Amino acid sequence: MAQCSECLKYAHIVCLELTDEMVPIIKTYPWQCMECKTCVKCKDAQDEENMMFCDHCDRGYHTFCVGLKAIPPGRWECPSCVPNTEVLEPTPKRRTKQK
């Protein structure tokens, strides 16, 4: 079970559709349910269409609060988690975006 730090409601991990990777992580910070989730940077719950959630820790961030114009496709990891994850170096098979 996970408990929201805001509304104090409990939810089953399976019902939340959290990954096995997220379960121990959400217990290390004041986790918020989807109804209570606010942006870590600005603490605002508004602009839901621009709110995205870290695929590693489930924290919420607005795209504009982390310097993005849109929600990126695929897996996204927040600034809190990036230092704790392995950064892959580009390989000849992987194309990188030119700046």
GIZIPE-V118482 format. One record per backbone hydrogen bond with DSSP energy under -0.5 kcal/mol. CO is the residue of the C=O (numbers start at 1). NH is the residue of the N-H. If there is no record, write none. Layout:
((CO	NH) (CO	NH))
//
This chain:
((2	11) (4	8) (9	4) (11	2) (12	16) (13	17) (13	18) (14	17) (19	22) (19	23) (20	24) (21	25) (22	26) (23	27) (25	28) (26	29) (26	31) (29	31) (31	5) (33	36) (33	37) (38	60) (39	43) (44	39) (47	50) (48	51) (50	63) (52	61) (54	58) (59	54) (60	40) (61	52) (62	65) (62	66) (63	66) (63	68) (64	67) (76	55) (78	81) (78	82) (79	83) (81	84) (82	85) (86	88) (91	94) (93	95))
//
